[in-house]
């Protein structure tokens, strides 16, 4: 071994001669240990399936978390509300937030008439809820998603649908497209 350390190789670079030194003992062992680890890892995880891979562990944790969220949600879920209670709650919110532009009875003032069958953005609960939540800059309708909870927005939408056909005094002319309810 001592002979190898002192043996000069037959080339030099800028006057520097290279000795024939072998790989350090500790580095050789580290390499062999990593090879054995890689073979064992491949066999235990991929071939034999002794332990789960990261993706399977992730999926298991996600399904466990989803079950916990569903358990908490089922305990804190809002009780079923009758349509009459929802419309009553929508009426209170409408009076506080919407009547300034749409009139006390939905007849329309600055905003459009909400008592006829014509709707600018569609007359379904989903369409009405979307326009109440998101607003419309081109029509001057502000967004209420930060002020009104989603369940309350749905209550307002149901209240607006209940106004259809009420024919208040001084109602504005129809705007938008005809929406027939089924």
C-alpha angles and dihedrals in degrees: 000000000000090000091059093053094058099040111112121218116231097250137067136186122214090343094309115124122206123227121213098246118169127225112284114263094239092052092053090052092048089053093050092046091052091050091051090046092051092050092048092046092051093048097044098042107029107024106030097024093218091152132024122260119239093262092054091047090050092050091048092051092046093051090047091051091047090053090051092049091049091049091053092044092052090053094048099037115132114253118253110276122207118238090244092056090046092052091047091052090046089053092056092048091045091053092051100041112017110030094080091068103023100038131249093281098032092260092135129250115171088350127053128281110273098189100073130072094256120101129181095207100024131285103244121112089248094051094046092046091050094051092046091050100040102026124204123258093197092055095038094244111146123221116254101184091107094047102039127048117238093249090052091049087056089050090054090049091052091048091052090051089051089057091062111119096011092122102206122194118272093016116175121244117273118275129191130013130326112262117196117201119221 
